Amino acid sequence: MFRCVSTAAALVLFAGSAFVHAQKQTIGAPPESSNMKLVGSNDLQARSAYQPTIHHQGDRWIAYIGHHGGTDDVPAAVNPMTGKAEPNGTSIVDVTDPAHPKYLRHLPGQEGKYESGGAQMVRVCDGKSLPKADPDAVYMLRTFGSEAHEVWNVADPANPVLITRIGGLKDTHKSWWECETGIAYLVSGAPDWRTRRMTQIYDLSDPAHPQKIRDFGLPGQEPGSTGAVPTELHGPISTGPNGNRVYFGYGTNKGGILQIVDREKLLNGPKEPTPDNLRYPEISRLPMSAFNGAHTTFPMLDMPVAEFAEDKDGKTRDIVMIVDEAILNECGEARQMVWFADVTTETRPMMISSYTVPEASGQFCQRGGRFGSHSSNESMAPVYYKKMAFIAFFNAGVRALDIRDPYHPKEVGYFIPSITQATDKRCIPVEGGERCKVAIQTNNVETDDRGYIYIVDRANTGLHVLELTGPARAVAGLPKN
């Protein structure tokens, strides 16, 4: 009897130790993956990374990658190309050969730590696309910490030249730039507004001479208003003059709002930020749960749905994919997820489906760091648009979704990078101190026209260039590899 009990106890202990081991990433262990594989990587000088933008520049492909500020342990990492400590800013990487990314330049940002420094956001437009710009230039729009937006000429990506600066702000974040018109929707903190983040709209068709069009936000955020302040902006995405819509996402991990706005009325309507004028261009809103926010609001309009092909009406639908952002480590909040809204009837948008990574598939709440969604790819290139979406899911890596039927999105692949010596710890308070763990924190994702997927890590693990394998390639119509 004693022997049986001892054996059973030993099995429990063994299973328990294996269970714990399964949750912990270790240096040297291979990445976890399904239908995705690593092509190449770059450590990005061990800087916490946010937005990657991949630009086809002549016969080259250049990745422009924004960074958060430094950390308490490393407020300014050393740039091995200069030998100097530099505040986190923008990494410029040649990814023409995705198997061997070549680091070209680090462009320092604002001094500061975490969200208070760096240069998180970056967009890029060719001068030949902008109506009034130098056709030989390539323009990079980036944030400068919380205090300014900047435009640089990166025609020679290794030697950027500052063109203009829009400063005097109290915050910045996830802006959008229409390359065909030059209209820029700058997520800003205007000093006189009651919210940390709202929208300043500029005409940057000639980046050397920016022209302000207006300020915009939700009624109650504007100067002089009273009462409760509505949740702050996270970022907009515009469909340009042809689509004539701008989709604004408010809230990050709680109280989210999808706001659908008439672009023409927004740009040409009354500009004074009164409650009536702020309401004038709005078509509708889709309030979200108090548990969830709207980090990314990605439009996929006129989307054919095979299931409805024989129906008299509604064969195509206008869909907006809404991605929340997980904020707290080790599942210290409600699950942040991906949502699909049918906005075909714009005045009555409705949620139709959702997606999350099953926590038990990797025991992600125990791995350390954040678990939950953060962002999606934003490229509208035909290779993936309306067919596949890629979602950054922090310690669950990047997830590849088949979205051809947005009523039933399904995962078809994933990739969780290995941690390295550079991967930063993530801590939570516990009785008597804090508990820290090291885990991958896939933060943002983008794709290029060739079909490569680029993910960057919030915990200093760098850039990983991926490609689809197996059945996932067929979803996008890519040839077998």
VOLO-940980 format. One line per field, with one value per residue (C-alpha): chain; x, y, z. Coordinates in steps of 0.001 Angstrom, whole numbers, plus 524288, in hexadecimal, padded with zeros to 5 digits. Layout:
VOLO-940980
chain <- (A, ...)
u <- (X, ...)
v <- (Y, ...)
w <- (Z, ...)
//
This chain:
VOLO-940980
chain <- (A, A, A, A, A, A, A, A, A, A, A, A, A, A, A, A, A, A, A, A, A, A, A, A, A, A, A, A, A, A, A, A, A, A, A, A, A, A, A, A, A, A, A, A, A, A, A, A, A, A, A, A, A, A, A, A, A, A, A, A, A, A, A, A, A, A, A, A, A, A, A, A, A, A, A, A, A, A, A, A, A, A, A, A, A, A, A, A, A, A, A, A, A, A, A, A, A, A, A, A, A, A, A, A, A, A, A, A, A, A, A, A, A, A, A, A, A, A, A, A, A, A, A, A, A, A, A, A, A, A, A, A, A, A, A, A, A, A, A, A, A, A, A, A, A, A, A, A, A, A, A, A, A, A, A, A, A, A, A, A, A, A, A, A, A, A, A, A, A, A, A, A, A, A, A, A, A, A, A, A, A, A, A, A, A, A, A, A, A, A, A, A, A, A, A, A, A, A, A, A, A, A, A, A, A, A, A, A, A, A, A, A, A, A, A, A, A, A, A, A, A, A, A, A, A, A, A, A, A, A, A, A, A, A, A, A, A, A, A, A, A, A, A, A, A, A, A, A, A, A, A, A, A, A, A, A, A, A, A, A, A, A, A, A, A, A, A, A, A, A, A, A, A, A, A, A, A, A, A, A, A, A, A, A, A, A, A, A, A, A, A, A, A, A, A, A, A, A, A, A, A, A, A, A, A, A, A, A, A, A, A, A, A, A, A, A, A, A, A, A, A, A, A, A, A, A, A, A, A, A, A, A, A, A, A, A, A, A, A, A, A, A, A, A, A, A, A, A, A, A, A, A, A, A, A, A, A, A, A, A, A, A, A, A, A, A, A, A, A, A, A, A, A, A, A, A, A, A, A, A, A, A, A, A, A, A, A, A, A, A, A, A, A, A, A, A, A, A, A, A, A, A, A, A, A, A, A, A, A, A, A, A, A, A, A, A, A, A, A, A, A, A, A, A, A, A, A, A, A, A, A, A, A, A, A, A, A, A, A, A, A, A, A, A, A, A, A, A, A, A, A, A, A, A, A, A, A, A, A, A, A, A, A, A, A, A, A, A, A, A, A, A, A, A, A, A, A, A, A, A, A)
u <- (80000, 80ADC, 8122C, 80625, 803EA, 8123C, 8121D, 805D1, 80BB2, 81805, 80FFF, 808BB, 81579, 81B2C, 80F21, 80F57, 81D91, 81B1C, 80F54, 81770, 8224C, 81887, 814F4, 822B0, 82A1C, 83897, 84401, 8484F, 83B2A, 8357F, 82A14, 81C48, 8155B, 80AE1, 80A35, 813C4, 8228B, 82DA7, 8348C, 83D8F, 83F28, 845E4, 847A9, 84463, 84F15, 846A1, 83CDA, 82E6E, 82750, 819E6, 81580, 81C6A, 819C0, 81F47, 821A7, 82543, 82F90, 8350C, 83A9F, 83BA3, 83261, 83495, 82EB4, 82C75, 82A0E, 82599, 82A27, 824E2, 82D4F, 837E0, 83682, 83A70, 845E8, 849EF, 8448F, 84CCA, 85284, 85FEF, 85FBD, 86ACC, 86BE0, 86FA8, 87440, 86B58, 85F96, 853B1, 84585, 83CD4, 837AA, 83608, 83D37, 83F39, 841FC, 84418, 83BC7, 83DBB, 8439F, 83A47, 84360, 84DF5, 8481B, 85265, 851BB, 85401, 85179, 84C2A, 845C6, 844C0, 837BB, 8336C, 83A7B, 831B3, 82D28, 8225F, 816ED, 81D60, 82883, 82CF1, 82611, 81B8D, 8142A, 818F4, 81276, 81930, 814F4, 81C36, 81DDB, 8190A, 80C13, 809C8, 8036F, 80CF0, 81937, 826D9, 82530, 832F9, 830A1, 82B5E, 824CE, 8241D, 81A0F, 81D40, 819E9, 8244F, 820C2, 81508, 818B9, 818BC, 8169D, 821DF, 8239E, 830BC, 835B8, 83A79, 83D80, 84ABE, 845C0, 85314, 853BC, 84672, 8448F, 83AC7, 830B3, 826B2, 82210, 81498, 816C2, 81133, 80964, 806D6, 805D5, 80626, 8031B, 7FDF6, 7FC2F, 7F7BD, 7FCB6, 7F5EC, 800E1, 7F7FB, 7F31C, 7FCD3, 7F22F, 7F7AD, 7EF82, 7F90E, 7F5F8, 7F9D5, 7F805, 7F469, 7F78A, 7EA25, 7E22A, 7DCF0, 7E1CE, 7EF69, 7ED5D, 7E4D9, 7E6AB, 7ED92, 7EB67, 7F5F1, 7F80D, 805A4, 804D9, 810ED, 8179E, 820A4, 814D7, 80AAC, 7FD31, 7F43B, 7E629, 7DFA1, 7DF38, 7D5A3, 7D0E0, 7C4DF, 7BBC3, 7BFD7, 7CE54, 7CF22, 7D3FF, 7C9F8, 7C11D, 7BCC6, 7B8AE, 7BE75, 7C91D, 7C6B4, 7D101, 7DD22, 7E09E, 7E9C7, 7EA75, 7E339, 7E3B7, 7DEE3, 7D9FB, 7DDCD, 7D559, 7D02E, 7CADD, 7C7A5, 7C81A, 7D0F0, 7CFFC, 7D432, 7D746, 7D5D0, 7D9D1, 7E4AB, 7E099, 7D38E, 7C7CB, 7CB16, 7C406, 7C44C, 7C0AB, 7BD2C, 7BF75, 7BC61, 7C9C6, 7C4EE, 7BCE3, 7C83C, 7D1AD, 7C895, 7BE27, 7BE36, 7CB31, 7C8CC, 7C8E4, 7BB1E, 7B2CB, 7AA39, 7B5D9, 7BC5A, 7AFD9, 7ADB5, 7B67C, 7B2F8, 7AACD, 7A9D0, 7B096, 7B1BA, 7B3C6, 7BB50, 7BB05, 7C0D5, 7CA7A, 7D02D, 7D661, 7D907, 7E791, 7E66C, 7DA50, 7DDA9, 7D3A3, 7D121, 7C64F, 7BE55, 7C30B, 7BD52, 7B827, 7B759, 7AC8B, 7A3BE, 7A6E7, 79959, 791E3, 78A29, 78FD7, 79BE9, 7A552, 7B00D, 7B1C3, 7B941, 7C148, 7C9AC, 7D321, 7D4F6, 7E0C0, 7E1A2, 7EE69, 7F223, 7F88B, 7FAE5, 80474, 8006D, 7F213, 7EF72, 7E3B3, 7D8A4, 7DD23, 7E07F, 7DC6D, 7D963, 7CBA2, 7C51E, 7BA7E, 7B136, 7AFAD, 7A87D, 79D0F, 7A594, 79BBC, 799BD, 7A6F2, 7A6DC, 7B0C9, 7B05F, 7BBD6, 7C811, 7D4EF, 7DE78, 7E9B2, 7E524, 7ECC6, 7EE05, 7F4D9, 8013F, 7FDEB, 8007A, 7FBAB, 806E7, 811A8, 813EE, 8119D, 8054D, 7FC19, 7F190, 7F07B, 7F748, 7F730, 7F558, 7FC8B, 7F778, 7FC3E, 7F157, 7F9E7, 7F28D, 7FB36, 7F3B4, 7E919, 7DB8E, 7E16B, 7EA72, 7ED6A, 7F91C, 7F738, 801EC, 7FE4E, 80996, 80E82, 80687, 80E64, 807E6, 7FB7D, 7F799, 7E8E2, 7E0CD, 7D6CD, 7D094, 7C437, 7C479, 7B8E8, 7C19D, 7CFF7, 7D931, 7E767, 7EFE5, 7FD78, 805CC, 813D1, 8193D, 82775, 831E3, 8368B, 844A9, 84E1D, 8486D, 83A40, 835E9, 82ECA, 8209C, 81CA3, 81047, 80ECF, 80D61, 80D26, 81A70, 81FA1, 81E1B, 81E95, 8258E, 82566, 82B9A, 822E2, 821B5, 818E9, 81547, 8107B, 80D8A, 80CFC, 80D26, 80DFC, 813E6, 80F67, 81828, 810BF, 81AD9, 815FB, 81DA8, 81BEE, 822CA, 8243F, 820CE, 82A62, 8369D, 8378E, 837EE, 83242, 82E41, 82B1F, 821E7, 81B20, 80F7E, 81114, 80819, 7F95A, 7F9FE, 8002A, 7F470, 7EB5B, 7F288, 7F3EB, 802B0, 80A62, 80FA4, 81D1E)
v <- (80000, 80947, 80612, 80918, 81611, 819BA, 81638, 81E28, 829A8, 828B6, 828CD, 834DC, 83BA4, 837E4, 83CA1, 8492D, 84BE2, 84904, 8520B, 85D25, 85AB0, 85B49, 86938, 86EAA, 872B7, 86FDD, 8758B, 86C36, 86585, 86573, 86E2F, 868CA, 868D3, 86368, 8663F, 87192, 8719A, 87AEA, 880C0, 88A9E, 89355, 89F4E, 8A2D6, 8B15A, 8B4C3, 8AEC5, 8BA00, 8B885, 8B8F2, 8BDD4, 8C0D2, 8BAC7, 8C0B6, 8B993, 8C21C, 8BE22, 8C83E, 8C724, 8B97A, 8B840, 8B501, 8BD38, 8BAE2, 8C708, 8C2EB, 8CBAB, 8C9A0, 8CBF5, 8D348, 8CCB0, 8C4CF, 8C719, 8BDDC, 8C334, 8D0F2, 8D2AC, 8C6E7, 8C7A4, 8C8A6, 8BF9D, 8C764, 8D3CB, 8CE5F, 8D812, 8D675, 8DBA4, 8DD65, 8D3B5, 8D939, 8D34D, 8C792, 8C755, 8B9B6, 8B4E9, 8A89E, 8A6EB, 899C5, 895B0, 88ACE, 894C6, 8A1B4, 8AC6E, 8B6F0, 8C42E, 8CEB0, 8D1A2, 8DEFF, 8E2FC, 8E737, 8EE76, 8EB6D, 8E41F, 8D6E0, 8CDF6, 8D5DA, 8E2C3, 8E256, 8DC83, 8DE05, 8D39C, 8D66C, 8D6DB, 8D847, 8D9D9, 8E049, 8E216, 8F01B, 8EC5A, 8E80A, 8F451, 8FF38, 90A4F, 9039B, 901D7, 8F62F, 8F188, 8F111, 8E63D, 8EB7B, 8E513, 8EA5C, 8E6A5, 8EA90, 8F07A, 8EB10, 8F219, 8FFB2, 90056, 8FA99, 8FB18, 8F900, 8F443, 8F244, 8E432, 8E35F, 8DEE4, 8D69E, 8D615, 8E4F1, 8EAE1, 8F99E, 900C1, 9084D, 90D59, 90C66, 90E57, 91015, 9159E, 90960, 901C7, 8F481, 8ED6A, 8DFD7, 8D7E0, 8E137, 8DEC6, 8E527, 8E4D8, 8E44F, 8E77C, 8F44A, 8F79E, 8F8A7, 8F453, 8F0AA, 8F33A, 8ED40, 8F857, 8FE39, 90C60, 913C9, 91A30, 90DD2, 9062E, 8F8ED, 8F352, 8EF8B, 8F509, 8F7A6, 902F0, 902A1, 9085D, 909C5, 90417, 9038B, 90C39, 9072C, 912F3, 91BDA, 9151E, 91B5B, 918D7, 91586, 91361, 90CCA, 901AD, 8F8EE, 8F489, 8FEE8, 90111, 90060, 90DFC, 91A37, 9208B, 914BA, 90F85, 902A4, 8F53C, 8F450, 8E9AA, 8DF32, 8E390, 8E0CC, 8D5CB, 8D6FF, 8D905, 8D24F, 8D988, 8D3B5, 8E045, 8E853, 8DC6F, 8D5AD, 8E2A5, 8DC96, 8DD87, 8D317, 8D7EE, 8CED9, 8D430, 8CD85, 8C3A4, 8B8D0, 8BDE7, 8C5E9, 8C4F9, 8CC2F, 8CA33, 8D740, 8D7CC, 8E53F, 8EB81, 8EFCE, 8FAD7, 900D1, 8FF28, 9066D, 910B4, 91283, 91CC9, 91C8A, 92316, 91826, 919EA, 90E24, 90FEE, 91151, 90545, 8FD84, 9027F, 8F8D0, 8ED17, 8E290, 8D94F, 8D332, 8C550, 8C553, 8B9CD, 8B31A, 8B9CA, 8AE69, 8B111, 8BC04, 8BF39, 8BFB8, 8BD1C, 8BF19, 8B8ED, 8BA6E, 8AFB9, 8B52F, 8AE85, 8A158, 8957D, 88AFB, 87DAA, 87909, 883FC, 88244, 87D02, 886E4, 89180, 89C30, 89DB2, 895BE, 89F20, 8A59B, 8B11C, 8ABFD, 8B2C8, 8AA84, 8B021, 8AC18, 8AEDE, 8B0C5, 8A8BC, 8B19B, 8AA04, 89EE6, 890F7, 8929C, 89D4D, 8A256, 89DAA, 89676, 89F92, 899B5, 89BB7, 89F8F, 8A040, 8AA62, 8AA91, 8B8F3, 8B6C1, 8BE41, 8C924, 8CF0E, 8C1E8, 8BB07, 8AE04, 8A45A, 8976D, 88F6C, 88F3F, 88827, 88576, 87C1D, 8715A, 873CA, 8654E, 862C8, 86880, 86B88, 87996, 87FD6, 8791D, 87C2C, 88A25, 8972C, 89AEF, 8910C, 895F0, 89D28, 8A9E2, 8AD2E, 8A82A, 8AA01, 8B621, 8B425, 8B3DC, 8AD79, 8A2DE, 897C7, 896AD, 8A119, 89B79, 88DCE, 88D2A, 89558, 89497, 897DC, 89B1A, 893E2, 89715, 88A8B, 8825E, 88806, 88B38, 8845C, 88250, 882C0, 87E77, 8897E, 8865D, 8838C, 88E85, 8885A, 87CB1, 880C8, 87597, 87453, 86DB9, 87035, 87664, 87993, 87C2E, 88091, 87B7B, 88457, 88904, 88EE6, 89C24, 898BD, 8A173, 89CA0, 89FBD, 8A13A, 8A197, 8A5D1, 89AE8, 89AD8, 89EF1, 8A3B0, 89FF2, 893E7, 894C6, 88BBD, 88C37, 889B3, 88E0F, 899FB, 89AA3, 8A899, 8AC6B, 8A611, 8AA2A, 8A39E, 8A755, 8A578, 89978, 8925A, 8931F, 89596, 89E72, 89DD1, 8A604, 8A3E2, 8ACF7, 8A602, 8A94B, 89C91, 8A381, 8A124, 893F7, 89234, 886DE, 87FDF, 876E0, 86854, 85CE5, 85EC0, 86CF5, 870D1, 86BA0, 874B1, 8805C, 87A04, 87949, 86EAF, 8634C, 86522)
w <- (80000, 803CD, 7F743, 7EEE8, 7F59C, 7F427, 7E5BF, 7E38B, 7EAC3, 7E2AE, 7D63E, 7DADD, 7DE1D, 7D0E5, 7C9BD, 7D18A, 7CE5C, 7BFF6, 7C04D, 7C5ED, 7BC28, 7B103, 7B4B3, 7B568, 7A945, 7AA1B, 7A29F, 797FF, 796A8, 788E6, 7853B, 785EA, 778E0, 77011, 76173, 76318, 762FD, 765D5, 75A07, 7608F, 76C6A, 771E5, 78030, 77DE8, 787A1, 79271, 79215, 79583, 78870, 78455, 7766D, 76A9C, 75D3F, 75169, 7457D, 7379F, 73462, 726A4, 725C3, 73488, 73F9E, 74BC3, 7593C, 7617E, 76F88, 77AA0, 7888B, 7961D, 79FD4, 7A7BE, 7B431, 7C243, 7C058, 7B2FD, 7B0D6, 7A47F, 79D82, 7973F, 7887A, 78406, 7775B, 77EB8, 78BB9, 792A6, 79B7A, 79424, 79851, 7913E, 7847F, 776EE, 7715F, 762A9, 75D5B, 74F6F, 74DDB, 73F3A, 742B5, 74D8E, 751DC, 754F1, 759A0, 75996, 76403, 75D97, 767AB, 77518, 7759C, 783F8, 78995, 795AB, 7A245, 7AB99, 7B004, 7AB35, 7A5A4, 7A941, 79F85, 792B9, 785A3, 7853E, 778BA, 76AA8, 75D47, 75016, 74340, 73662, 73213, 7248C, 72AAB, 732B8, 72AA6, 72DC1, 732A3, 72D2C, 723F9, 726EB, 7358D, 73E36, 74A63, 757AC, 7613A, 76F2A, 77CF3, 785A9, 792E6, 7987E, 793FE, 78514, 77798, 76DF0, 75F4E, 75A38, 74C66, 74BF5, 73D6A, 7426A, 74DB5, 75432, 754A7, 7581E, 75745, 75FFB, 757F7, 761AF, 76FAD, 775B4, 7843D, 790B4, 793FB, 7A06E, 799B5, 78C98, 787B5, 77C3A, 770BC, 762B3, 75623, 748E4, 73EEB, 73364, 73973, 74420, 74E79, 75B95, 7675B, 77261, 77F8E, 78883, 795CB, 7934C, 79FD5, 7A0E2, 79EAD, 7AA54, 7A5BE, 7A468, 79624, 78B43, 77CA9, 77621, 76770, 75EB1, 7502F, 74E42, 73F72, 7400F, 74C51, 74CC7, 74EA5, 75739, 75754, 762C2, 75F43, 76C6B, 779B3, 77BCF, 786B2, 78E04, 7939E, 7A1AB, 79E94, 7989F, 79FA1, 7A880, 7A9A2, 7B6C4, 7BCA3, 7BA84, 7B039, 7A5EC, 7A40D, 79CC1, 78E9D, 78B22, 77C63, 76F73, 76231, 75621, 74964, 7424A, 7391A, 731CC, 73DDE, 74495, 7521F, 75DE6, 7686C, 775CD, 78121, 78EF0, 79B71, 79CC3, 7A605, 7AAF5, 7A6D4, 79868, 78D7F, 77ED0, 778A6, 76A2A, 76451, 7572C, 7525C, 74992, 7548C, 75DE7, 7550E, 74F65, 759C9, 76499, 76BC6, 778F1, 78321, 7884F, 78BFB, 77FE9, 776C7, 77C82, 77A7E, 76C99, 76523, 76D8B, 766F8, 7727B, 77E13, 782BA, 7917C, 796B6, 7A3D4, 7AFA1, 7AF81, 7A1F7, 79A28, 78BEC, 788E9, 77A44, 771BD, 764A8, 759A4, 74FA0, 74723, 73C7D, 74140, 73A43, 7436A, 73CDA, 745E7, 740E6, 73268, 72EFF, 73732, 73049, 738EF, 74139, 738F1, 73CEB, 74A17, 74F92, 75AE8, 76513, 76CEF, 77A90, 7829A, 7913A, 79893, 7A471, 7AE7D, 7BB0B, 7BD0D, 7C055, 7BCBF, 7C6AA, 7BEE9, 7B62F, 7A9F5, 79EC1, 791BA, 7835E, 77F38, 771F6, 76FAC, 7640D, 76073, 75396, 75946, 75E7A, 767A7, 76E47, 76F5A, 7765B, 77B97, 77462, 7797A, 781BA, 7833B, 78E23, 7906F, 799B1, 7A630, 7A94F, 79C4D, 7A21B, 7B04D, 7AC7E, 7B913, 7C01B, 7B643, 7BA78, 7B3EA, 7ACBD, 7A68F, 79D66, 790A1, 78D6B, 77EFE, 7712F, 7647E, 75D6D, 74F8A, 74574, 73B19, 73392, 7384D, 7452F, 74553, 74835, 7488F, 7543D, 7602C, 76929, 7777C, 7814C, 78DC5, 796FE, 79D88, 793F6, 788A7, 77BBB, 77746, 7690D, 766C5, 75B27, 75A4B, 74D2B, 754CB, 75EDF, 765C2, 768F0, 769B4, 76C67, 77004, 765BD, 76B25, 775B6, 77939, 786D6, 7860F, 78F26, 79A00, 79A4D, 7A406, 7A054, 7A375, 7AE9F, 7BAAE, 7BDC5, 7CC00, 7D423, 7E255, 7EC3B, 7FAEC, 7FFB6, 7F2AB, 7E473, 7DBDE, 7CED5, 7C31C, 7B5AE, 7A9E5, 79BDF, 79A0E, 78BA6, 78AF0, 77CE0, 76F92, 76152, 75408, 74700, 738F7, 737B5, 7426D, 74D47, 75B15, 7643C, 772F6, 77D37, 78BBE, 796EA, 7A004, 79819, 79047, 78324, 7759B, 76FF9, 7618D, 75EF9, 753EE, 7533D, 75117, 74E7B, 74D98, 7520F, 74519, 73DB2, 74545, 73F80, 7322D, 73364, 72C46, 7341C, 739F6)
//
